[in-house]
């Protein structure tokens, strides 16, 4: 009996093992497919399955158990064996497309090429993660946009800078550009997001990437960074990055020869190819950074030596990198006195001839040539570059800045209309679109509806695709988090949702919101995914709603996360966009928004209005902001750090949205007062602006708890939320003649209040003169120790509610946790002598008793400390 029972148990055990075992058959020589198989294995392993790998030519005549097949459509024998040879879904497959077919106990991915198998395999892996291997649904997809890329301003070296180098983001990432681990993680995630190329943008990359015959001394060894004290602003044209004070004060970040650099970039490009991610090098012109005037090279278009040097550099770039997919150029930034014809002649004699020279030596080589349509005419360029257009080995395409510097403005754009008309008339020309995000650097963004509509509105018939990125930010490794991972995350992982949306919806804009909700549920399994999806989508619309109404087209004219531009574009000394600028700056031309002056004029004259009124705009902004805040402010994080930071970002954007909504509302009443002199409007301005002040400070305090600030940028200078509170936000009250009377900060729910007066008051005076405190009083000039009993080890928000003398702009308060010094709490203007606000630190606490010690000066009043669980 025991023997029979043992055999039954054993049989059951083997049946269970067999049920959990999945066999996969594929071509192991295709690296793109190998990557997809790895993703499938990760998904299966998480669900308790074991994946067994086999070559596609090892398929047995009889299959037992669950099986997965990834193979090319050209493998007709497999199609017949799996009875897929007459499947209509396979008839219209394009390159990079796939068909996922489901049969009894088998899932099959069929494609025309390895890239299609990669994307089909990723789709299968995702479905397994969502519904399990037994519930996979068949689907056939082809890429909507052929080219889906990233725009990456690459800071190679202080001697070969990008347009973005005069900024914190570039300076923090120079060394990272020479880190293979960075590029592997970056490329892997681009593949997951369905991007298929990277464009590296640099003023003059050649000295850091190639050895040029006749100009060998130009090639640069080592990677250098300047140690100078940079100025806040440099010319927006990219000049001055080679000033003596910059180049004479350097340190070596990496000792490396030019030959080792070449080997490095060959490996990076080869790795990209293994993930179906091509590389392009794009330049601005004429810049000669890194040449140091050797051989008589200058930045003058009529210098024959310069022309020859550039031609040979381009040729060498193509010859040196066999996996380089293309080169691109701009003829607009630094051409001195050259006219249009001279610029295009120079571009042809350097870049075009350099590519043609390389193809003479490599006649089987295919290359893409990108000419930016920037300060130049498309048809004239086509005439000049006709030999390239006619060359069957060269894919000559344009690049056009589709939405100026702000894709997050309107889903409809109109700047391209004349350009599109020109190239349509030719009939043989295509373009890719530069999609600039100079809006979102700090916070996690995610609105599938916006991206989907934006992409579908791009004129399809002349489009090959797009590249998405920034001129004011380097999307390398993040450096702003005050609670970073080790090592720090790369930016496209930190901002995974935003980057995934632009890749996935470029590949398939019909991917619905159900799928994105499911992806969120996988990422954050312990929350209501639909609720988080909706809140995230709502709050993300704050960016386009605000920028679509307040349209500073170029990057130096508007940066929404700081309400800032250069001073000339703001009409204020600080660059802050005050209430008057919200009146004078018109809306985006395709937003259908009515400007405040036009609205007030029509309102007062009782004229009919066609379009979206400012009242509708601010009501939408406030509705989306408050809806998102309400949805997530009590959402449990269950110890999930990334979820906690995502919720914090949603709250932060929500507070910023409330600020902008109220500011627009106040601007309407301010314009009405200016037009009519009605004091009731002026009273409304005072009330509304004081509420706006409250929300800006809430925004700054919430954001700065987990993010480093200020941030030095190359387009709008220093971004400092706290300094801007005094210089800009409060200035709105001054400029409108309003009294400053901001709201007191409420007590954040979910924490434990430690009243200052109930702690160990080592120095200071307990007082009750200033009202709206909590508990029985507050401590002036405090040196206080408080005790907190933490339920678990983990990270907690220490929220310090305080008041300060009105004239104090900023004060750093040292905080000790269990006798260990933390980052100082950066307290700053409260808005009023009698006002209570809070600022935060994220600290690590141990289970059990913890001491929190604070010491401040005579200008400081401590009400309480609120300790709020954040993440484990």
C-alpha positions in Angstrom: 0.0 0.0 0.0 2.8 2.4 0.9 4.6 1.5 -2.3 1.5 2.3 -4.4 1.0 5.6 -2.5 4.7 6.5 -3.1 4.4 5.8 -6.8 1.2 7.9 -7.0 3.0 10.8 -5.2 5.9 10.4 -7.6 3.7 10.4 -10.7 1.9 13.5 -9.4 5.2 15.2 -8.7 6.5 14.5 -12.3 3.1 15.6 -13.8 3.4 18.9 -11.8 7.0 19.3 -13.0 5.9 18.7 -16.6 3.0 21.2 -16.2 5.4 23.8 -15.0 8.0 23.1 -17.7 7.8 25.2 -20.8 9.9 24.4 -23.9 11.0 27.2 -26.2 12.3 26.7 -29.7 14.2 29.5 -31.6 17.2 30.5 -33.6 20.0 30.8 -31.0 22.2 32.7 -33.4 19.9 35.7 -33.4 21.0 38.0 -30.5 17.8 40.1 -30.8 15.7 36.9 -30.2 18.0 35.7 -27.4 17.1 39.0 -25.6 13.4 38.3 -26.1 13.7 34.8 -24.8 15.4 36.1 -21.6 12.4 38.4 -21.1 10.0 35.5 -21.6 12.0 33.4 -19.1 11.8 36.2 -16.5 8.0 36.4 -16.9 7.6 32.6 -16.7 9.9 32.2 -13.7 7.9 34.7 -11.7 4.9 32.5 -12.2 6.6 29.3 -11.1 7.4 27.9 -14.6 10.7 26.5 -15.8 11.9 27.4 -19.3 13.8 24.9 -21.3 15.6 26.3 -24.4 16.0 24.4 -27.7 17.2 25.3 -31.1 14.4 25.7 -33.6 15.7 22.7 -35.6 15.2 20.5 -32.5 11.4 20.4 -32.6 10.2 16.9 -32.0 7.6 15.3 -34.2 5.2 15.1 -31.2 5.0 17.9 -28.7 4.1 17.3 -25.0 3.4 20.1 -22.6 3.4 23.8 -23.2 5.7 25.1 -26.0 6.8 28.4 -27.4 8.1 29.0 -30.9 9.9 32.0 -32.3 10.8 31.8 -36.0 11.0 33.7 -39.3 8.3 33.6 -41.9 10.8 32.3 -44.4 11.0 29.0 -42.4 8.2 27.4 -44.4 8.8 24.0 -43.1 8.0 25.2 -39.5 4.9 27.0 -40.8 3.6 23.8 -42.3 4.6 21.7 -39.3 2.7 24.1 -37.0 -0.2 24.5 -39.5 0.4 28.2 -39.9 1.2 28.2 -43.7 -2.3 29.4 -44.6 -2.7 31.9 -41.8 -4.0 35.2 -43.2 -2.4 37.2 -40.3 1.0 36.5 -41.8 0.3 37.9 -45.2 0.9 41.6 -44.5 3.8 41.4 -42.0 6.3 44.3 -42.4 9.8 44.6 -41.2 9.8 44.7 -37.4 6.2 43.4 -37.4 5.1 40.1 -35.8 2.2 37.8 -35.5 1.6 36.0 -32.2 -0.5 32.9 -32.8 -1.9 30.7 -30.1 -2.7 27.0 -30.4 -3.4 24.2 -28.1 -0.5 24.2 -25.6 1.6 26.4 -27.9 2.4 30.0 -28.6 4.1 31.0 -31.8 5.8 34.3 -32.8 6.3 34.6 -36.5 8.1 37.6 -38.2 9.9 38.7 -41.3 13.1 39.6 -39.4 14.9 39.2 -36.1 13.5 42.6 -34.9 10.0 41.4 -35.4 10.8 38.3 -33.3 12.2 40.5 -30.7 9.1 42.7 -30.4 6.8 39.7 -30.7 8.7 37.9 -27.9 8.4 41.0 -25.7 4.7 41.1 -26.4 4.5 37.4 -25.3 6.5 38.1 -22.2 4.2 40.9 -21.2 1.1 38.9 -21.8 2.5 36.1 -19.7 3.2 38.6 -16.9 -0.4 39.9 -17.1 -2.5 36.9 -17.7 -0.3 33.8 -17.6 0.9 31.4 -20.3 -2.4 29.7 -20.6 -4.4 32.9 -21.3 -2.2 34.5 -24.0 -4.2 36.1 -26.8 -3.3 36.2 -30.5 -2.2 39.5 -31.9 -0.6 40.8 -35.1 1.3 44.1 -35.1 3.3 46.2 -37.5 5.2 49.3 -36.6 3.3 52.5 -37.2 6.4 54.7 -37.3 9.4 53.1 -39.0 12.0 55.1 -37.0 11.5 55.5 -33.3 14.5 57.1 -31.7 15.9 59.2 -28.9 17.6 62.5 -29.1 20.6 62.3 -26.8 22.8 65.4 -26.3 26.0 63.6 -25.4 28.7 65.3 -23.2 31.7 63.4 -24.4 34.4 65.6 -22.9 34.9 69.3 -22.0 36.9 69.5 -25.2 34.1 68.1 -27.3 30.9 69.3 -25.7 27.3 69.0 -26.6 24.8 71.9 -26.7 23.8 71.0 -23.1 27.2 71.0 -21.5 26.8 74.2 -19.5 24.5 72.6 -17.0 24.4 70.2 -14.0 22.9 67.4 -16.0 25.8 67.3 -18.5 28.5 67.8 -15.9 27.1 64.9 -13.9 27.1 62.6 -16.9 30.4 63.1 -18.7 32.0 60.0 -17.1 28.8 58.0 -17.6 29.1 58.3 -21.3 32.2 56.1 -21.2 30.5 53.5 -19.0 29.5 50.3 -20.9 27.1 49.3 -18.1 25.2 52.5 -18.7 24.8 51.9 -22.4 23.8 48.2 -21.9 21.0 49.2 -19.5 20.0 52.1 -21.7 19.8 50.1 -24.9 18.0 47.1 -23.2 15.3 49.4 -22.0 15.0 51.2 -25.3 14.4 47.8 -26.9 11.7 47.0 -24.3 10.1 50.4 -25.0 10.2 49.6 -28.8 12.7 52.3 -29.8 15.0 51.3 -32.6 17.7 54.0 -32.8 19.7 56.5 -30.7 20.9 59.8 -32.2 23.9 61.2 -30.4 24.1 65.0 -30.7 27.4 66.9 -30.2 28.9 70.2 -31.4 32.0 68.5 -32.8 32.4 64.8 -31.8 35.2 63.8 -34.2 38.3 64.4 -31.9 36.7 62.1 -29.3 35.6 59.4 -31.8 38.0 59.0 -34.8 41.5 59.4 -36.0 41.6 61.4 -39.2 44.3 60.9 -41.7 46.4 64.1 -42.3 44.9 65.5 -39.0 46.0 62.8 -36.6 47.0 65.2 -33.8 43.4 66.3 -33.4 42.4 63.0 -31.9 42.0 63.2 -28.1 43.2 60.8 -25.5 41.5 60.6 -22.1 38.2 62.0 -20.9 38.4 65.4 -19.3 36.1 67.6 -17.3 36.5 71.3 -16.4 37.0 72.3 -12.7 36.2 75.9 -13.3 33.5 77.9 -11.6 31.0 78.1 -14.4 29.0 81.2 -15.1 25.2 80.9 -14.8 24.6 81.6 -18.5 26.5 81.0 -21.7 25.5 82.1 -25.2 22.5 80.1 -26.5 24.3 79.6 -29.8 26.8 77.1 -28.2 29.8 79.5 -28.4 32.1 80.1 -25.5 32.3 76.5 -24.3 36.0 76.5 -25.1 36.9 79.7 -23.1 40.4 79.6 -21.5 39.0 79.5 -18.0 37.1 76.3 -18.9 39.8 74.5 -20.8 42.8 75.6 -18.6 41.3 74.1 -15.5 40.5 70.4 -16.0 40.7 67.0 -14.4 41.0 63.6 -16.1 37.9 61.5 -15.5 39.1 58.5 -17.4 42.5 57.6 -18.8 41.9 56.1 -22.2 43.6 56.3 -25.6 41.8 57.3 -28.8 42.2 53.6 -30.0 40.4 52.5 -26.8 37.7 55.1 -27.4 37.1 53.8 -30.9 36.9 50.2 -29.5 34.5 51.4 -26.8 32.1 52.9 -29.3 32.3 50.0 -31.7 31.2 47.8 -28.8 28.4 50.1 -27.8 27.1 50.2 -31.4 27.4 46.5 -31.8 25.4 46.0 -28.6 22.8 48.3 -29.9 22.5 46.2 -33.0 22.0 43.1 -30.9 18.8 44.8 -29.6 17.7 46.3 -32.9 18.9 49.8 -31.8 20.9 51.7 -34.4 23.2 54.7 -33.8 23.3 58.0 -35.6 25.7 60.9 -35.0 24.3 64.4 -35.4 26.2 67.6 -35.3 25.7 71.4 -35.1 27.9 73.5 -37.3 30.4 75.0 -37.7 32.1 74.1 -34.4 35.7 73.0 -34.1 35.9 72.3 -30.3 38.8 70.0 -29.5 40.9 71.0 -32.6 42.7 73.8 -30.7 43.4 75.5 -34.0 45.8 72.8 -35.1 46.7 72.6 -38.8 45.0 76.0 -39.3 41.5 74.6 -38.6 39.0 77.4 -37.8 35.2 77.7 -37.7 35.1 79.8 -40.9 33.1 78.3 -43.8 35.5 79.7 -46.4 38.6 78.1 -44.8 39.7 75.3 -47.2 41.6 73.5 -44.5 38.5 73.4 -42.3 36.4 72.1 -45.3 38.9 69.3 -46.0 39.2 68.4 -42.3 35.4 68.0 -41.9 35.1 66.0 -45.1 37.8 63.6 -44.0 36.3 63.4 -40.5 32.9 62.4 -41.8 34.5 59.8 -44.1 36.5 58.4 -41.2 33.5 58.3 -38.9 31.6 56.1 -41.4 34.7 53.9 -42.1 35.6 53.5 -38.4 32.2 52.3 -37.2 30.7 49.5 -39.3 27.5 49.5 -37.2 26.9 53.3 -37.5 23.5 53.7 -39.3 23.8 57.3 -40.2 25.0 60.8 -39.8 23.2 64.1 -39.5 23.9 67.8 -39.5 22.5 71.2 -38.9 23.5 74.3 -40.9 22.2 77.0 -38.6 24.1 77.8 -35.4 27.6 79.0 -36.1 28.0 80.0 -39.7 29.1 83.6 -39.0 28.4 85.7 -42.1 27.6 82.8 -44.5 24.4 83.1 -46.5 22.0 80.2 -47.3 23.9 79.1 -50.5 27.3 79.2 -48.8 26.0 77.2 -45.9 24.6 74.4 -48.1 27.7 74.4 -50.3 29.8 73.9 -47.2 27.5 71.2 -45.9 27.6 69.4 -49.2 31.4 69.7 -49.6 32.0 68.3 -46.1 29.3 66.0 -44.9 27.9 64.8 -48.2 31.3 64.3 -49.9 32.6 62.7 -46.8 29.8 60.1 -46.9 30.3 59.6 -50.6 34.0 59.1 -50.1 33.4 56.4 -47.5 30.9 54.6 -49.8 33.4 54.5 -52.6 35.6 52.5 -50.2 32.7 50.4 -48.9 30.4 50.0 -51.9 28.0 47.7 -50.1 27.5 50.0 -47.2 24.1 51.5 -46.5 23.9 54.8 -44.7 21.2 57.3 -43.7 22.0 61.0 -44.2 19.9 63.4 -42.0 19.7 67.0 -43.0 17.9 69.2 -40.4 15.5 71.6 -41.9 16.6 74.4 -39.6 16.9 78.0 -40.8 17.1 76.5 -44.3 14.7 75.6 -47.2 13.8 72.0 -47.9 13.6 72.2 -51.8 16.8 74.1 -52.1 18.5 71.5 -49.9 17.1 68.8 -52.1 18.5 70.4 -55.2 21.9 70.7 -53.7 22.0 67.2 -52.3 20.5 65.5 -55.3 23.5 63.1 -55.8 22.8 61.7 -52.3 19.0 61.4 -53.0 19.8 59.6 -56.2 22.3 57.2 -54.5 20.6 53.8 -53.8 22.9 53.2 -50.9 22.0 56.5 -49.2 18.7 57.2 -47.4 18.5 61.0 -47.5 16.0 62.3 -45.1 15.1 65.5 -43.4 14.7 66.3 -39.7 12.2 69.0 -38.5 11.6 70.4 -35.1 7.9 69.5 -34.9 6.7 71.2 -31.7 9.5 73.7 -31.2 10.9 72.9 -27.7 7.6 71.6 -26.1 5.8 68.5 -27.2 3.8 69.0 -24.0 1.9 71.9 -25.3 -0.8 70.6 -27.7 -1.5 67.4 -29.6 -1.8 69.5 -32.7 1.1 71.5 -34.2 1.3 73.7 -37.2 4.9 74.7 -37.7 5.5 72.0 -40.2 2.8 72.9 -42.8 4.9 74.7 -45.4 7.7 72.2 -45.0 5.4 69.3 -45.5 3.9 71.0 -48.6 7.3 71.4 -50.1 8.5 67.8 -49.7 5.1 66.4 -50.7 5.4 68.2 -54.0 8.7 66.5 -54.6 7.2 63.1 -53.9 10.6 61.4 -53.1 11.4 63.0 -49.8 10.7 61.9 -46.2 11.4 63.3 -42.8 11.8 62.4 -39.2 10.5 64.8 -36.5 12.4 66.2 -33.6 10.1 65.9 -30.6 11.5 68.1 -27.9 10.8 67.6 -24.2 12.2 70.7 -22.5 9.4 70.6 -20.0 9.7 67.5 -17.7 13.0 66.9 -15.9 12.1 66.2 -12.3 8.8 64.4 -12.1 7.3 61.1 -13.4 4.8 61.8 -16.2 2.3 59.5 -17.9 -0.6 60.3 -20.2 -1.2 57.6 -22.9 -4.1 59.6 -24.2 -2.0 62.7 -24.9 0.9 60.7 -26.5 -1.5 58.6 -28.6 -3.3 61.6 -30.0 -0.1 63.6 -30.6 1.5 60.7 -32.6 -1.6 60.2 -34.7 -1.7 63.9 -35.6 1.8 63.8 -37.1 1.5 63.9 -40.9 2.0 60.3 -41.7 2.5 60.2 -45.4 5.8 62.2 -45.3 7.0 60.6 -42.0 9.6 58.0 -41.4 9.5 58.5 -37.6 10.8 60.7 -34.9 13.4 61.2 -32.2 12.4 62.2 -28.7 14.6 64.1 -26.2 15.8 67.4 -24.8 18.2 70.2 -25.4 18.1 71.3 -21.8 18.7 67.9 -20.2 20.9 64.8 -20.6 18.9 61.7 -20.2 21.8 59.8 -18.8 22.1 58.7 -15.1 19.9 60.5 -12.7 21.6 62.8 -10.1 18.7 64.7 -8.6 17.2 62.2 -6.2 17.9 62.7 -2.5 16.9 59.0 -1.9 18.8 57.3 -4.7 19.2 53.7 -5.6 22.8 52.2 -5.6 23.9 52.7 -8.3 21.7 55.6 -9.2 19.0 54.7 -11.8 19.4 55.7 -15.4 16.9 58.4 -16.3 14.8 56.3 -18.7 14.3 53.8 -15.9 13.4 56.4 -13.3 11.0 58.0 -15.9 10.1 54.6 -17.3 6.4 55.4 -18.0 7.0 58.6 -20.0 9.7 57.0 -22.1 7.8 53.8 -22.6 4.7 55.7 -23.9 6.6 57.5 -26.6 8.2 54.2 -27.8 5.3 51.9 -27.5 2.7 54.2 -29.0 5.1 55.1 -31.8 5.2 51.4 -32.6 1.5 50.9 -32.1 -0.7 53.9 -31.3 -3.7 51.7 -31.0 -2.4 50.1 -27.8 -5.2 50.8 -25.4 -5.3 52.1 -21.9 -6.3 48.7 -20.6 -2.8 47.4 -21.5 -1.1 50.4 -19.7 -3.2 49.8 -16.7 -2.1 46.2 -16.7 1.5 47.2 -17.0 1.0 49.5 -14.0 -0.5 46.6 -12.1 2.6 44.5 -12.7 4.9 47.3 -11.7 2.9 48.2 -8.5 0.9 45.0 -7.6 -0.3 46.2 -4.2 -2.4 49.2 -5.3 -5.5 49.8 -7.3 -3.9 50.1 -10.8 -6.9 51.7 -12.4 -7.0 54.4 -9.7 -3.3 55.1 -10.1 -3.5 55.1 -13.9 -6.3 57.6 -13.9 -4.6 59.9 -11.3 -1.4 59.7 -13.3 -3.1 60.5 -16.5 -5.1 63.4 -15.1 -2.1 65.1 -13.4 0.1 64.7 -16.4 -2.3 66.9 -18.4 -1.2 69.9 -16.3 1.8 70.3 -18.5 0.1 70.6 -21.9 -2.9 72.5 -20.5 -0.6 75.1 -18.9 2.0 75.4 -21.7 -0.7 75.3 -24.4 -2.2 78.4 -22.7 1.1 80.1 -21.8 3.2 79.5 -24.9 6.9 80.2 -24.7 7.8 78.3 -27.8 11.6 77.9 -27.3 13.4 76.3 -24.4 14.8 79.6 -23.1 11.4 81.1 -23.3 9.6 78.8 -20.9 10.3 76.0 -18.4 7.1 74.9 -16.6 8.6 73.2 -13.6 10.1 76.5 -12.5 7.7 79.0 -14.1 10.8 80.5 -15.6 12.7 81.6 -18.7 15.6 83.9 -19.3 14.8 87.3 -18.0 14.2 88.9 -21.4 11.5 86.4 -22.3 9.8 86.9 -18.9 10.0 90.7 -18.8 11.2 90.3 -15.2 14.7 90.5 -13.7 14.6 87.0 -12.2 13.1 85.3 -15.3 10.0 84.4 -13.3 6.8 84.6 -15.3 4.6 86.9 -13.2 0.9 87.6 -13.5 1.4 90.2 -16.2 3.4 87.8 -18.3 0.5 85.3 -18.0 -1.6 88.0 -19.6 0.8 89.1 -22.3 2.1 85.8 -23.5 -0.4 84.3 -26.0 -1.6 80.7 -26.2 -0.2 78.0 -28.5 -1.6 78.6 -32.0 -3.2 75.1 -32.3 -4.6 74.9 -28.7 -7.8 76.8 -29.6 -7.3 78.7 -26.3 -8.4 82.3 -26.1 -5.8 84.7 -24.6 -6.7 86.6 -21.5 -6.7 90.1 -23.2 -9.0 88.8 -26.0 -11.3 87.1 -23.5 -11.6 90.2 -21.3 -12.1 92.4 -24.4 -14.9 90.1 -25.7 -16.4 89.8 -22.2 -16.6 93.5 -21.7 -18.0 94.2 -25.2 -20.4 91.2 -24.9 -19.0 89.6 -28.0 -19.4 85.9 -28.9 -16.2 83.9 -28.2 -15.0 81.1 -30.4 -12.5 78.8 -28.6 -11.6 77.6 -25.2 -11.9 80.5 -22.7 -9.3 81.1 -19.9 -12.0 80.2 -17.4 -12.4 76.8 -19.0 -8.6 76.3 -19.0 -8.1 77.1 -15.3 -11.1 75.0 -14.3 -9.7 72.0 -16.2 -6.3 72.4 -14.6 -7.8 72.7 -11.1 -10.1 69.7 -11.8 -7.3 67.4 -13.0 -5.0 68.5 -10.2 -7.5 68.0 -7.4 -8.8 64.7 -8.8 -5.3 63.3 -8.9 -4.4 64.6 -5.4 -7.6 63.1 -3.9 -6.9 59.8 -5.6 -3.4 59.2 -4.3 -3.0 61.2 -1.1 -4.1 58.2 1.0 -3.0 55.5 -1.4 -1.1 52.8 0.5 2.5 52.2 -0.6 3.0 49.0 1.3 6.7 49.7 1.7 7.3 50.0 -2.1 9.9 52.8 -2.6 9.2 53.4 -6.2 5.5 53.6 -5.7 6.0 56.0 -2.8 8.1 58.3 -5.0 5.6 58.0 -7.9 2.8 59.1 -5.6 4.9 61.9 -4.3 5.5 63.1 -7.8 1.8 62.9 -8.6 1.0 65.0 -5.5 3.8 67.5 -6.5 2.5 68.0 -10.0 -1.0 68.3 -8.6 0.1 71.2 -6.3 1.9 72.8 -9.2 -1.3 72.5 -11.3 -3.3 74.2 -8.6 -0.7 77.0 -8.6 -1.1 77.5 -12.4 -4.8 77.2 -12.4 -5.2 79.8 -9.7 -2.6 82.1 -11.3 -4.6 82.0 -14.6 -7.8 82.7 -12.6 -6.1 85.7 -10.8 -4.7 87.0 -14.1 -8.2 87.2 -15.6 -9.4 89.3 -12.6 -6.2 91.4 -12.8 -6.8 92.2 -16.5 -10.5 93.0 -15.7 -9.3 95.4 -13.0 -6.8 97.0 -15.3 -9.5 97.5 -18.0 -12.3 98.6 -15.7 -10.8 99.8 -12.4 -13.4 97.6 -10.6 -12.0 97.1 -7.0 -14.0 93.8 -6.6 -11.7 92.3 -9.2 -8.7 93.5 -7.4 -10.0 92.0 -4.1 -10.4 88.7 -5.9 -6.9 88.9 -7.2 -5.5 89.2 -3.7 -7.5 86.2 -2.4 -6.7 84.0 -5.3 -3.0 84.9 -5.4 -2.6 84.1 -1.8 -4.0 80.7 -2.3 -1.7 80.3 -5.3 1.2 81.3 -3.0 0.2 78.5 -0.7 0.2 75.9 -3.5 3.6 77.0 -4.9 5.1 76.6 -1.4 3.4 73.2 -1.0 4.8 72.3 -4.4 8.4 73.4 -3.6 8.3 71.8 -0.1 7.0 68.4 -1.4 9.4 68.4 -4.4 12.5 69.4 -2.5 12.0 66.6 0.2 13.2 64.0 -2.4 14.9 66.1 -5.1 18.0 68.2 -5.1 17.4 71.8 -5.9 18.6 74.3 -7.2 19.4 72.9 -10.6 21.7 74.7 -13.1 20.3 74.5 -16.6 21.8 75.7 -19.9 18.7 77.5 -21.1 17.1 79.3 -18.1 20.0 79.3 -15.6 19.5 78.4 -12.0 16.2 76.8 -11.2 15.5 77.3 -7.5 12.0 76.7 -6.3 12.7 78.2 -2.8 14.5 81.3 -4.0 11.8 81.8 -6.6 9.2 81.8 -3.9 10.5 85.1 -2.6 11.7 86.6 -5.9 8.7 85.6 -8.0 5.7 84.0 -6.4 5.4 86.6 -3.6 6.2 89.3 -6.2 2.9 88.7 -7.9 1.2 90.0 -4.8 3.5 93.0 -4.7 3.0 93.9 -8.4 -0.8 93.8 -8.0 -0.7 95.8 -4.7 -2.1 92.9 -2.8 -1.5 92.1 0.9 0.6 89.0 1.6 -1.6 86.6 3.6 -0.9 83.0 2.6 -2.6 80.0 4.0 -1.2 77.9 6.8 -0.1 74.4 5.9 -2.4 71.7 7.1 -1.3 68.6 9.1 -0.5 65.7 6.8 -2.6 62.7 7.5 -1.1 59.3 8.3 1.7 60.4 10.5 2.5 60.7 14.2 2.6 64.2 15.6 5.5 65.0 18.1 4.7 68.3 19.7 7.7 70.5 20.2 6.7 71.7 23.6 6.3 68.1 24.8 9.8 67.1 23.9 13.1 67.7 25.8 13.4 71.4 25.4 17.1 72.0 26.0 17.0 75.6 24.8 14.2 77.9 23.8 10.9 79.3 25.0 7.5 77.8 24.9 5.1 80.3 23.6 1.4 80.7 22.4 1.4 84.2 20.9 1.3 83.2 17.2 -2.0 81.4 16.6 -2.9 78.3 14.5 -0.3 76.1 16.2 -1.1 72.5 17.2 -0.9 71.1 20.7 -0.4 73.5 23.6 2.1 75.8 22.1 5.4 76.1 20.1 9.1 76.6 20.9 11.0 79.7 19.9 14.7 79.5 19.3 14.4 75.7 19.8 17.0 73.1 20.7 14.6 70.2 21.1 14.9 66.4 21.3 11.8 64.3 20.5 11.3 60.5 20.7 9.5 58.4 18.1 8.6 54.8 18.3 9.0 53.4 14.8 6.8 50.3 14.1 9.4 48.9 11.6 12.8 49.6 10.1 12.5 51.8 7.1 12.4 55.2 5.6 10.2 57.9 7.0 9.3 61.5 6.2 10.2 63.8 9.0 7.9 66.8 8.4 8.8 69.8 10.4 6.1 72.5 10.9 7.6 75.8 11.7 7.3 79.6 11.4 10.0 82.2 10.8 10.6 85.9 10.9 9.2 87.4 7.7 12.5 88.8 6.5 14.4 85.5 6.6 14.8 84.0 3.1 16.5 80.8 3.9 18.1 79.0 6.9 19.6 75.5 7.1 18.6 73.7 10.2 20.8 70.7 11.3 18.9 67.6 12.2 20.3 64.6 14.1 18.6 61.2 14.0 19.8 58.9 16.7 22.8 61.2 17.2 23.8 61.0 13.5 23.7 64.2 11.5 21.4 64.1 8.4 21.1 66.5 5.5 20.2 69.9 6.9 16.6 71.0 6.6 16.5 73.9 4.2 13.9 76.2 5.7 12.9 79.3 3.7 10.5 82.2 3.6 7.1 81.3 5.0 5.2 84.1 3.4 4.3 85.8 6.6 5.4 86.4 10.2 2.4 84.6 11.6 2.3 81.8 9.0 3.0 78.1 9.7 4.5 75.9 7.0 6.3 72.6 6.8 9.4 71.2 5.1 10.6 67.6 5.0 13.5 65.2 5.2 13.4 61.6 4.3 15.4 59.6 7.0 16.1 56.0 7.9 14.7 54.9 11.2 15.1 51.7 13.2 12.3 49.7 14.7 11.7 50.9 18.2 12.8 54.2 19.8 14.4 56.9 17.7 15.6 60.3 18.8 15.1 63.4 16.6 17.2 66.4 17.6 16.8 69.9 16.1 18.6 73.1 16.9 17.7 76.5 15.3 18.3 80.2 15.8 16.2 83.0 17.2 14.3 83.6 13.9 12.8 80.1 14.1 9.7 78.7 15.8 9.0 74.9 16.0 5.4 73.8 16.2 5.7 70.0 15.8 7.4 67.2 13.9 5.1 64.8 12.0 6.7 61.4 11.3 5.1 59.7 8.3 6.0 56.1 7.1 7.4 56.4 3.5 8.9 53.1 2.3 10.9 50.1 3.6 
